Amino acid sequence: MSAVLAYLLRDLRDAVAAWNEFWFRPADPATLGLIRILAGAMLFYTHLIWSLDLAAFFGPDGWLSAGAVGLLQRHSYAWSFFWLSSSPLWLWTVHIAALVVFALLTVGLFSRVVSILALIAALGYIGRAPGALFGLDQINLLLAMYLAVGPCGAAYSLDRLWLGRQAAKSGRALPAIQPSVGANIAIRLIQLHMCVIYAFAGTSKLMGPSWWDGTAMWQAFASLEYQSLDMTWLAHWPRTLNFLTHLTIVWEVYYCVLVWPHRLRPWILALAVPLHLGIGMCLGMMTFGIAMLVGNLAFVPPAAVRGFLAWAFGQGKRAASSAPATTTREVNLAPRRPRKERLKQR
């Protein structure tokens, strides 16, 4: 009996250690910084578009009146700063202020504050115009929420540049970027949320017979409502359509499992690119496809992000000097030691 209890206690300790390592191991904030730039730019662009007809969506005499919005949100706690005043001056003032916040988030200036303000601002638009809420807005909110959790301005930001100038004025060297528990938590939350999204998307598709018989892709291409690129020539390639349909459903259903093994992860992420860009180009949802790809970046190791950006901008030596002072398991690129050995060192 004592041997069984010791075995169970050892497994419990292993599980607790694995849980702590997954959530609370300090991580390089490079990936989070890249996501901040792209997600901030997407937030700025998608809300800038509202400027084309701002009053129609958010004004007091807009397409959805206050009463209609109240009926739609009867059982919710949605709130919007657009309700604070009905004047056109207030409408444009808060809109421009929100755009400034999104721009500051993109460039990483006052990141800690503007990340929270960006989340509040994005929620305010949705609270006033719930009828215009689509998947793109939900992904924007997802990324904004988790950027507010972690130190999204620790890398690739004007905040970092400002610290460098302050250090130069005082004759000190700019401290290296330190791995952060907050960065790891934010990235982990994005990763898990992406897994949940794809799991529900895939399993819900299984309720439709067209995903079983392989015709779902053709039905999407043949729909004039979404057709932005004529792909009806694929009618002469039925087996190709069947293959693309089944590949899509298998990828979505098993994404939450196959994206975690390091050897399979590059292949799973590589398939996300043609899938979402294909949706964008063929079905007219390019912004949604790009936003989903930004979410997938959470699975890209920080070392890969730094290496790619160093290569892209020809700053290999400079990037190496600004890398984190300590490497924690080389951001998932180095082979892991056996769990027993890691636990023994703990």
N, C-alpha and C positions, 0 to 999 in steps of 0.2 A: 504493500500500500504506500509506503514511504517513497519507493522508487517511482511509482506512478505520479505521486504528488510532486516530486522533484522534477519529473519530466514536464508536467503541466506548468509548473512555475517557471522553468527554463524557457518554454515556448511563450509564456506570457511576457517574460522579460525581453525576449527577442522581438515580439510584436510591438511592445512599447518603444524599444530602441529604434525599430524600423519606422514607426509612426513619427517619432521625434526627428529622425533624420530626414524624412520626407518633407515635413512641414517647417522645421526650425533650423535646418542647416543653412548657414549664411551663403548667399549666392551673389555672384557678380551682377550688378544691375544693368549690364549692357543691353540685354534682350528687352528689359522693361523700358529702357530709354528709347530704343528703336520703335517699340510699340507705341510709346507716347507720341513720337513724331508723326507716325502714320495715322494713329487714331485721332490725334488732335487735328490733323489736316482734314480728315474725313468729317469730323464734327463741324469744323469751320465751313467746309464746302456745302455739306447737306443743309446747314442752317442758313447759309448765305442765300441759297436758292429761294427760301421763304420770302426774301426781299422783293421778288418779282410780283408778288400779290399778297403782301403781309396782312393788310386789312381784311381780305377775304377769308383768311384762315383764323386770324387771332383778334380781329377787331370786334367791337360790340355788335355790329350788324353783319358779322361774317356768316359763312354758310352754315355753321353750327352755332345756334344761339346758346345763351347761358342755360336756358331751360332744357334744350336738347342735350347739352353736355351733362347736365345734372341727371337726366334720365339714364344716359349711358353709364354714368359712374355712380349710380344709386348705392351700390354695395361696395364701393371702393373708397379709399382715402386719398385720392389724387388731389393735388393742389397745384396751382399755377400763379406765378407773379403777375400774369396778364389780368387776373381778376382784381388786382388792387386799384386799377383805374381804367376808365373807358376812353380816355382822351387819346387822339392820334399822337400827340407829343410823347406821352408815356409809352405808348406802343413802340414807337421808333427808338426811344431812349433805351428801353430795356433790351430791345433787339440788338442795337449797336453795341451795348455793353456786353451782351452775351457773345457777340462775334469777337470782341476784344479779348474776352476770357479764353475763347477757343484758340485764338491766335497766340496768346501768351502760353497756353498749354503746349502748342505745337513747337514753339521755339524754346520752351523750358525756362521761362522767366517767372520767378516767384512760384515755382512748381508746386510746392506743398499747399499753398493757398488756392491757386487757380485750379488745381485738380479737383478740389472739393466744389469750388464754384462752378466748374464745368459740368459736374454731375447734377447740381441743383438746377442749372440753366437748362440742360437737356430734359430733365424731368418737367420743368415748367412748360416747355413747348408741348410735350405729350399730354400734360394735364389739361391744356386748353383745347387741343385738337385731337382727341382720341380717335376720331374717325380717320385720321391720316396716319395712324400708327401701323407700321409694317415691320417686316423682319429686319430691315436695315437699321431702323431706329432702335430696335431691341438690342442688336449687336453693338451699336454705338453706346448705348447705356451700359451694357455689360462691360465694355472696355473702360469706359469712364469711371465706373464704380471701382474697378480693381486698380486703376491708376491712382485713385484717391487713397487706396490702402497702402501701397508701397512707395518707396522713394523714387518716383518716376523721373525726377530731375537730377539724379545723381550722375548720370552719364549723358553725353551728347546734348548738352543744354547750355543756355546762356547763364544759368546759375553756376555751372561748372567753370565757364569762361570768366565770370565775375570773380570767383574764388581765385583763379589763376592770376588775374590782374592785381587783386589785393595782395596776394602772396609776393608778386614781383615788386610791388611798391615797398613792401616791408623787408625786402631782401631775403625772403624765405622761398624755399622750393615748394611747389604745389604738392600737397599730400596725395599719395596714390588713392585711387578709388577703393574703398573698403567693401568687401562682401557684406551683405546685409540680410538679416533674417526677414525684414519687411519685404525686400525684393523677392525673396524665395516664396513667401506666403502669397504675394500678389500673382506671381507667375503660376504657382500651383492652383490657385483659384481659377485663373483663366483656363488652364489646362483641363481641370475637372469640368468646368462649365461647358467647354467645347465638346467634351466627351458626352455630356448629358444631351446637348443639342443634337448631335449626330445620332445618338442612340434613339431618341424620340423621333427624329426625322425618318430614320430608317425603318423602325418598327411600325410607325404610322403608315408608311408607304405599303407595308405588307398587307394592309387591310384592303388595298385596291387590287382587283384582279389583273389590271394591266401591267403591274410590276411582276406578277407571276408568269404571265404569258409572253412577256418581253416586248409589249407594244407601247409602254408608257413613254419611252423616248420619242417614238414617232408621233404620238398624240400631242406632245409638247411642241415638236417642230412644225406640225401641221396646223397649230392653233394660230389664227390670224391676230388674235388679241395680244399675244406675246411675241409674235414673229418680228424680229428686228433684222434678222439675216436669213435669207431664203435657204433653208436646208432640206426642202422637199425632194431634192434630187436623191436623197438617201432612201427614198421609196424603192429604188432599184437595188438596194443593198439591205434586204430584210434581216439577214443574219448579222450584219454589222450593227443594226439597230437593236437586235435582241441581245447581242454581246454588250453593247454600251449600257443597256437597261439593267442587265443583271450585274455588270461590274459596278454600276453606281449603287445599287441596293446592297450588294455585299460589302462594298467599301464603307457605306454609312453605318450599317448594322454592326460591323466588326471594328470600326475605327477605335472605339473605346477600349478595345483589347489589344489590337495590333500596334497602336501608336506608342505603347510604353516600352517594348523591347528595343534596345538601341540599334540592333541590326535591321529591324523592320521599319523603324521610324522614318528613315530617309525615303523609303519607297512609299509609305503611306502619305507623307507630306508632299512628295512629288506628284502623286495622283490628285491631290487637292487643287493643284494649279490648273490643269486642263479642265477639271470638273467645274470649278467656280468661274474661271475665265470663259469657259464654254457657255455656261449659263448667262454670263454677262453679255457676251457678244451675240448669242443666238436668241436669247429671250428678253433682252433689253433690261437686264438687272445688273449692270456693271458695278454700280456702287455697292450693292449687296455682296457681290462676289469678291470685291476687293476687301470689304470689311471682314468677311469670313477668312480670307487669307491672312489678314492682319492678326486675327485671333489665333490662327494656326502657328504664327511666329512664336507663340509661347513655348512651343516644343523645340525651337531651334536653340542649341547651346550658346551661351554668351561668347565662348571662345570662337565659335563659327561666325557670330555676328561681328565681333571685332576683326577677325581675319578678313571677312568679306569687305567691310567698310575700309579697312586699311588698304586692301588691294584696289578697291574702286577709286579711292582718292589718292593712291600712291603715297601713303604715309605709314608704311610698315614699321619703321623704327620709332616714329612718334607714337603710334598706337601701342607698341610694345611697352614704351615707358609709362604710358598712362593706364596700363592694365592694373587690376587689383593687386595689392601688395601680397596677399595670400591667395593661394589657389586651393579651392575646396574640391577635391576629387577631380580637378581639371574640368569642371563644369560638364561632367558626364561623358567626356570624351575618352578619358583614361580608363583602362579596365579596372573593374571593381575588385577589391580584395574579398575573399570569402567572408561571409557574415560572421562566422565564429571568430575569425581573426580580428575583425573590427570591434566586436563586442568585448573581446578579451582586452583590447587596448583601452576600452572605456573603463 
